[in-house]
């Protein structure tokens, strides 16, 4: 289900049989699987959340899509193009905003344009994106003057100004307090609706996934596989206290509790509870 009705800047994302292995801690000559047989299609303009146990490879999956790491197996495509390296068309926002402390809000946001050598042609967009994230009054402030939520808005604007076809969010709200986190969820949704960017959100917060997503992917313990894809057929804006919201929350928590188990209820061989 794609909720974006405005023209979309996003692009379809396709993964086929993607796997990733890393050298084993016990023996560097051996390869330990982190991801296995990931096959996934995300429609242009869709917002999909990825949840699963710690260490299941959620962040690794985003890094593969961003082009920061190479898959050991399988293929990744954005539109009709293979993903082989980092590119501004895939923007990644981490839990830590990672702003340049010596640059103002304005210069942090335009830093990507500077790196791409297009600041002169795109300078008029800087003010637009400062307004988009509601930081007009802080355009000339430095990161140490900003709250955590404001810093994350700068990080989002810095990525969005490149008009990415896919926005990758790796627990970007995880370090915020509960009230700021809820406000920032609405902020991200507002930006998503305005830009129509295909978005993947990694989160440990089930309420956040339900509140924000068109669809939720549940991953198994390592090696991570997509065990279930759950559509979120709730009208926006969503009521966190509704019976439908709470019922879906309970179902997902139960699925996570039994993630990676065989039908009889016993863990898969070699898996820990």
Secondary structure, DSSP 8 states (H G I E B T S, - for coil): -----S------EEEEEEEEEEE-SS-TTSEEEEEEEEEEEE-TT-EEEEEESTTSSHHHHHHHHHTSS--SEEEEEETTEE--S--TTEEEE-SS----TTSBHHHHHHHHHHHHT-HHHHTHHHHHHHHHTT-GGGTT-BGGGS-HHHHHHHHHHHHHTT--SEEEEESTTTTS-HHHHHHHHHHHHHHHHHH--EEEEE-S-HHHHHHH-SEEEEE-SSSB-EEEEEE----SS--TTSHHHHHHHHHHHHHHHTTTB-TTS-B-TT---
